Amino acid sequence: MTELYMAVAGIRVRVVCADYSLIDVLKVRYRHFIVEPGTAAYDVHFALDSKSPPQTYISPAFAYEEHRIIFDLPGYSGIIDRDDSASLQIASETPTNGVDYFLRVVFALLSYKSGGLMIHAAGIVRNARAFLFFGHSGSGKTTVARNSGNDLVLNDDLIILMPEDTHWRAYGSPFTNPTQIQPTQESAPVAALLRLVHSPKVYLEPLEGAAAVAELVSSVPVMNSSPAPPLDRCRQILLSVPAYRLHLRPDPSFWSVIEEL
């Protein structure tokens, strides 16, 4: 068996697999989030199934069972136990993608257990403050990141929010694809949540109350389909983080209205 240790938003995970080549690929893929071996808070075990026909799943379906998430598909069978460990048996010609998806779900569940929340958002740090641009696929998260000059991009798709004293801190996650910007393990206090809206005119529109909660919940992966969607967690975040609809064009002009906040 071989292993690697990684940390995201302060959550340490030990990844264990008998396949050395898979671990080597993961070490490169998650290189900015690899940490020294030591005590891990959580173990994730992977086993490659060479006897079953290889399958291809972009985002495998799963089900909730009390405090566990269950994957029960041909060539993709696993359990993520919130309080114990996780394991996946996978039959695939490209297992890295299936492993990556499984780890996304692991960190979504563990961050929620720790009082935080993973959201689909581009996290951009400007003047030591994180601005989170969120919305459905195609809303412009990667475009916003590419139009942010020399600002620090935490990740342009998946960000983890964690509580810190009286505010929330945004952490980069390692989960991305080749078309996106290379993520970083850095973090920063959150200044604003910005729901992206394509528009010929650039302006901010306050997003409050039930509408803000609904918009934020819709951008939460994994947990928004749980038996108890994270409505209260989203309300907690919105109590201390202002939210807006950001109407924008596909150019850097949106920063001029954000800087007026």
C-alpha positions as CSV (number, residue, x, y, z in Angstrom):
1,M,0.0,0.0,0.0
2,T,1.1,3.6,-0.6
3,E,-0.4,6.8,0.6
4,L,-0.4,10.6,0.5
5,Y,-1.5,13.2,2.9
6,M,-3.4,16.3,1.8
7,A,-5.1,19.2,3.6
8,V,-7.9,21.5,2.4
9,A,-9.3,24.3,4.6
10,G,-7.5,22.8,7.6
11,I,-9.1,19.3,7.1
12,R,-6.4,16.6,6.8
13,V,-7.0,13.5,4.8
14,R,-4.8,10.4,4.3
15,V,-5.4,8.8,0.9
16,V,-4.4,5.1,0.7
17,C,-4.2,2.9,-2.4
18,A,-2.3,-0.2,-3.5
19,D,-1.7,1.3,-7.0
20,Y,1.5,3.3,-6.9
21,S,0.9,4.9,-10.3
22,L,-2.5,6.3,-9.2
23,I,-0.9,7.8,-6.0
24,D,1.8,9.4,-8.1
25,V,-0.7,11.0,-10.4
26,L,-2.7,12.3,-7.4
27,K,0.5,13.8,-5.9
28,V,1.0,15.8,-9.1
29,R,-2.7,16.8,-9.4
30,Y,-2.9,17.9,-5.8
31,R,0.7,19.1,-5.4
32,H,-0.3,22.5,-3.8
33,F,-2.3,20.7,-1.1
34,I,0.1,17.9,-0.2
35,V,1.3,17.9,3.4
36,E,3.9,16.0,5.4
37,P,2.8,12.6,6.7
38,G,1.5,12.6,10.2
39,T,-1.8,12.3,12.0
40,A,-4.7,12.5,9.6
41,A,-8.2,13.3,10.7
42,Y,-9.7,11.1,8.1
43,D,-8.8,8.1,5.9
44,V,-9.8,7.5,2.3
45,H,-9.1,4.1,0.7
46,F,-9.2,3.4,-3.0
47,A,-9.1,0.1,-4.7
48,L,-8.8,-0.4,-8.5
49,D,-11.1,-3.2,-9.8
50,S,-9.4,-4.8,-12.8
51,K,-11.9,-7.7,-13.1
52,S,-15.1,-5.6,-13.8
53,P,-15.8,-3.9,-17.2
54,P,-14.4,-0.3,-17.0
55,Q,-17.1,2.4,-16.6
56,T,-17.1,6.1,-17.3
57,Y,-19.0,8.5,-14.9
58,I,-18.7,12.2,-15.0
59,S,-20.5,12.7,-11.8
60,P,-21.6,9.4,-10.2
61,A,-25.0,9.3,-8.5
62,F,-25.1,8.8,-4.8
63,A,-27.6,8.3,-2.0
64,Y,-27.7,9.4,1.7
65,E,-28.1,6.9,4.5
66,E,-28.1,8.6,7.9
67,H,-24.6,10.1,8.3
68,R,-23.2,8.3,5.3
69,I,-23.1,8.8,1.5
70,I,-23.4,5.6,-0.6
71,F,-22.2,5.0,-4.2
72,D,-23.6,1.8,-5.6
73,L,-23.0,1.7,-9.3
74,P,-21.4,-0.8,-11.7
75,G,-17.6,-0.1,-11.5
76,Y,-18.1,2.6,-8.8
77,S,-18.9,1.3,-5.4
78,G,-18.1,3.2,-2.2
79,I,-19.1,4.6,1.2
80,I,-18.2,7.9,2.8
81,D,-18.9,7.8,6.5
82,R,-18.9,11.3,8.1
83,D,-17.5,10.0,11.4
84,D,-15.2,7.2,10.3
85,S,-13.5,6.8,6.9
86,A,-14.3,6.4,3.2
87,S,-13.6,3.7,0.7
88,L,-14.1,3.4,-3.1
89,Q,-13.7,0.5,-5.5
90,I,-13.5,1.7,-9.0
91,A,-13.3,0.1,-12.5
92,S,-12.3,2.7,-15.0
93,E,-9.7,3.3,-17.8
94,T,-9.2,6.7,-16.3
95,P,-9.6,6.2,-12.5
96,T,-8.1,9.6,-11.6
97,N,-11.3,11.5,-12.6
98,G,-13.5,9.1,-10.6
99,V,-11.2,9.4,-7.6
100,D,-11.2,13.2,-7.9
101,Y,-15.0,13.3,-7.8
102,F,-15.1,11.0,-4.8
103,L,-12.6,13.3,-2.9
104,R,-14.8,16.3,-3.7
105,V,-17.7,14.6,-2.0
106,V,-15.5,13.7,0.9
107,F,-14.4,17.2,1.5
108,A,-17.9,18.6,1.0
109,L,-19.2,16.3,3.7
110,L,-16.2,16.9,6.1
111,S,-16.3,20.7,5.7
112,Y,-20.0,20.7,6.5
113,K,-19.4,18.5,9.5
114,S,-16.7,21.1,10.7
115,G,-19.2,24.0,10.5
116,G,-18.3,25.1,7.0
117,L,-19.6,24.8,3.5
118,M,-18.3,24.0,0.0
119,I,-19.8,26.2,-2.7
120,H,-19.5,26.5,-6.5
121,A,-17.7,29.8,-6.7
122,A,-14.7,31.6,-8.0
123,G,-12.7,33.0,-5.1
124,I,-10.7,36.0,-5.9
125,V,-8.5,37.8,-3.3
126,R,-8.0,41.5,-3.7
127,N,-6.5,43.8,-1.0
128,A,-6.4,40.8,1.4
129,R,-10.2,40.2,1.1
130,A,-11.9,37.3,-0.7
131,F,-14.8,38.0,-3.1
132,L,-16.8,34.9,-4.1
133,F,-18.4,34.9,-7.5
134,F,-21.0,32.2,-7.7
135,G,-23.7,30.9,-10.0
136,H,-24.6,28.0,-12.3
137,S,-22.3,26.5,-14.8
138,G,-21.7,29.0,-17.6
139,S,-22.5,32.0,-15.4
140,G,-18.9,33.3,-15.8
141,K,-16.9,32.1,-12.8
142,T,-13.8,31.2,-14.9
143,T,-14.2,34.4,-17.0
144,V,-14.2,36.5,-13.8
145,A,-11.0,34.8,-12.7
146,R,-9.3,35.4,-16.0
147,N,-10.3,39.0,-15.9
148,S,-8.8,39.6,-12.5
149,G,-5.3,40.6,-13.5
150,N,-2.8,39.9,-10.9
151,D,-5.3,39.1,-8.1
152,L,-4.9,35.8,-6.3
153,V,-7.3,33.1,-7.5
154,L,-8.1,30.6,-4.8
155,N,-10.1,28.5,-7.2
156,D,-12.5,29.3,-10.0
157,D,-15.0,26.6,-9.3
158,L,-15.0,25.2,-5.8
159,I,-14.4,27.1,-2.6
160,I,-14.7,26.0,1.0
161,L,-16.0,28.5,3.6
162,M,-15.1,28.0,7.2
163,P,-16.2,30.1,10.3
164,E,-13.5,32.1,12.0
165,D,-14.3,34.3,15.0
166,T,-17.0,36.8,13.8
167,H,-16.5,36.2,10.0
168,W,-16.1,33.6,7.4
169,R,-12.8,32.6,5.6
170,A,-12.6,31.3,2.1
171,Y,-10.2,28.5,1.2
172,G,-9.0,27.3,-2.1
173,S,-9.7,23.7,-3.0
174,P,-7.6,21.4,-5.3
175,F,-10.6,20.4,-7.4
176,T,-10.4,21.7,-10.9
177,N,-10.0,20.6,-14.5
178,P,-7.4,21.5,-17.2
179,T,-9.5,24.4,-18.7
180,Q,-9.6,26.2,-15.3
181,I,-7.0,28.3,-13.5
182,Q,-4.5,26.4,-11.2
183,P,-5.9,26.6,-7.7
184,T,-4.0,27.6,-4.6
185,Q,-4.2,26.5,-0.9
186,E,-4.3,30.2,0.3
187,S,-7.2,31.7,2.2
188,A,-8.7,35.1,3.0
189,P,-11.6,36.6,5.0
190,V,-14.8,36.9,2.8
191,A,-15.9,40.4,1.9
192,A,-18.9,39.7,-0.3
193,L,-20.9,37.0,-2.1
194,L,-21.6,38.0,-5.7
195,R,-24.2,36.1,-7.8
196,L,-23.2,36.5,-11.4
197,V,-25.7,37.8,-14.0
198,H,-24.8,38.5,-17.7
199,S,-25.7,42.0,-18.5
200,P,-24.8,44.8,-21.0
201,K,-24.6,47.2,-18.0
202,V,-22.3,46.7,-15.0
203,Y,-23.9,47.2,-11.6
204,L,-24.6,45.7,-8.1
205,E,-28.1,44.8,-6.9
206,P,-28.5,43.8,-3.2
207,L,-29.4,40.2,-2.6
208,E,-31.2,39.6,0.7
209,G,-33.6,37.4,2.7
210,A,-35.0,34.3,1.3
211,A,-33.8,35.1,-2.3
212,A,-30.2,35.2,-1.0
213,V,-30.6,31.9,0.8
214,A,-32.1,30.3,-2.2
215,E,-29.4,31.5,-4.6
216,L,-26.6,30.4,-2.2
217,V,-28.2,26.9,-1.6
218,S,-28.5,26.4,-5.3
219,S,-24.7,26.8,-5.6
220,V,-23.9,24.2,-2.9
221,P,-22.8,20.9,-4.2
222,V,-23.5,17.5,-2.5
223,M,-25.2,18.9,0.6
224,N,-28.0,20.6,-1.2
225,S,-29.4,17.2,-2.2
226,S,-29.2,15.8,1.4
227,P,-32.3,15.0,3.4
228,A,-31.7,18.3,5.3
229,P,-30.4,20.9,2.8
230,P,-28.0,23.4,4.4
231,L,-30.5,26.3,4.7
232,D,-29.4,27.2,8.2
233,R,-25.7,27.2,7.3
234,C,-26.4,29.5,4.4
235,R,-28.4,31.8,6.7
236,Q,-25.5,31.9,9.1
237,I,-23.1,32.9,6.3
238,L,-25.4,35.6,5.1
239,L,-25.7,37.2,8.5
240,S,-22.1,38.4,8.3
241,V,-21.4,38.4,4.6
242,P,-23.2,40.8,2.3
243,A,-24.6,39.3,-0.9
244,Y,-25.3,41.0,-4.3
245,R,-26.3,40.2,-7.8
246,L,-23.4,41.3,-9.9
247,H,-24.6,42.3,-13.4
248,L,-21.5,42.2,-15.6
249,R,-19.9,42.1,-19.0
250,P,-17.1,39.6,-19.9
251,D,-14.4,42.2,-19.1
252,P,-12.7,43.5,-16.0
253,S,-15.1,46.5,-15.6
254,F,-17.0,44.7,-12.8
255,W,-14.1,45.5,-10.4
256,S,-14.9,49.2,-10.5
257,V,-18.3,48.7,-8.9
258,I,-17.0,46.1,-6.4
259,E,-14.4,48.5,-5.2
260,E,-17.1,51.0,-4.2
261,L,-18.4,48.6,-1.6
